[in-house]
């Protein structure tokens, strides 16, 4: 390790699970997420992906930003900030949300947990404390607290996850439904579990105080040894979320507060998230601009594509004809999907061309030589991967 790398490591925050993860990170492959040292992969990204799809795996979400919003006006403040109607969210439930600038450009997406009548937790990928404080202006009875560094969290995903949790003697875990929150006795404390995740598969997210984090890890891995448990990093996560049709910041969208060039950010309608925008609410950030966007139609629409052949269309342009004379969009994410056995992608395509022919110009390498091909694309309306086990209650036990 060089001196510069050593000093860089010392400046990074370490997850409460770091000691266990470092011992398993055979490739010493790390990146950075919100100031935390964070695993890109542990041994092999594809192996970790197959564990998520066939057994179970843990993904460290301690770096994900977590905010506690409490008070008499907490619900009203959040409802003013996000595009979805939070007043419809029931206690002990989770919902997916996004929030926008006054121009209707998306700042970020995340999840809201309703922990009590006047108590919520917001999770998101990037720091949002400054925006939350701006959004709370005029709401006196609101307290916002950043709990990112005190609440440890693991995403536990894959078909055998329920079997592991059941063996942990978590009473009632079989009754936990998708997007529901439960509380369970563990190590003289309460373990909060939400049936949520970013893989499109059966999965849970586990939330516990930092002091109990290693005991949770050790228990999961002791029981999970018979169920194929494996830590997985960002690379495998990106594969699984693309199959599920989930968007990723800096791939499908740029955060509006961080872009420099005009309209290099996106609106919810461009990202095919119009279902998150509730115009029955009287007022929310970006409402007027989003109403115009809906009426006029978005310039681009994020589209799921099934592409002929087996060469991933990473970084490809999208055309409206086989001769590549009419450029109509660009690919945001692409891969050969082992689970779906298909060449899949998501692309931003000019809305006016969605009902015509769609072709991808793909560049690839074979034995050190560069090649290109033009492949026909077919629009997919549903997620590429959506197994029934992700919705079953109780899930199947292995």
C-alpha positions, 0 to 999 in steps of 0.5 A: 500500500502506498503512502497516498493510499494509506492516507486516503483510507484513513480519511474514509469512514468505515462501516460497522461491518467493515472488519468482517467485510475486509476479511472476505474481500479477497481482491481488496477491491474498494471504492467510495460511497458518501465518504465510506470505504465501500466494496466494489466486489469481494472475489468475483462480481458474477459469482456474487450476482449468482449468489443473489439470484440462487442463494443469498447475499449481504450488501452493506447499505450503511453509507446510504443516507438516513434521516429521521423526520419527526414532529406534528408537521413531519408528514405535511413537510414531506408531502410538500417535498416529494411528488407522491402523496405521503398521506396515504402511507400507512404506519409500518410501511415503506414507499418509493419516492422522488423529489424535484426542483421547482423546474420539475427536474429530479433531485434524487429518489429514495424511500420513506418509512412511516415509523409512527404517526409523526415519525418518518425515516427517509433513505437516499443515495446522496446527502440531502440534509441541506435540501431537507432543511430548505424543504422544512422552511415554514414548518415549525413543528419538524425535527430533522436528524441525520442518523446515517452514522449511527444506524447500521444497515444490511441489504439481505437479498436472494431466495434463501433469505427467508430461510435464514431469518426464520432460523434466527427465531424472529417471531412472525417474520413469515408474515412480513409482506413486501414494503412492510416493516417489522420489529424483532427481538435480537441481542437485547435490542430491537432489530428493524426489518423491512421487506425491501431491496434493490435486486427485484428478488426476494429480500429484506433490509436489516436495520440495527444500532451500530453496537449490535452490528457485528453480532447481527453479521455473525449470526447471519453468517453462522446460520447462512453458511448452509444457505450459500450466504456471500457478501456482494458489492456494487458491481453485482448490485448493478447487474441485479438492479438492471434486470429488475428495471431499477434506475441508478443515479449517474447512469439513468439520471443525473441529480438536478442540483449537481448538473452543469449543462442545461437539461442534462438532468431528467424529469420523473416522466422522462424516467418513466416514473410518472406513477410517482407524481400525484397531481391530486395533491394541491402543492408540491415542489415542481408541480407546475413544471411537471404538469406541463411536462405531462401535458406536452409529453417528455422529450425523452423516455427511459425505455427497457430494451431486449436487443438481438444477439449477445453483445452488450450495448454499453455506451451505444447510440440508438437509431431509428433505422438500420442504416444509423442515419436517424439518431434517436437516443442513447443507452444508459445501462446494458448487460448480457443477463444470465438470469433472463438469458437475454441481451438487455438494456435501458435507454433514453429514447426520444419519445416521438420515435418510440413506436417506430423501428429501434436499432442499437449500434454496438461496438465490441472487442474480439481477440484485440480487434474492434468490431461493430454491429447494428442490432434490432431492439424490442421494447419491453414494458415489464421488468426483465426479472420479476420472480413470483417469490419476491411477492410471496407471503410467506416466502418459500422455505428451503 
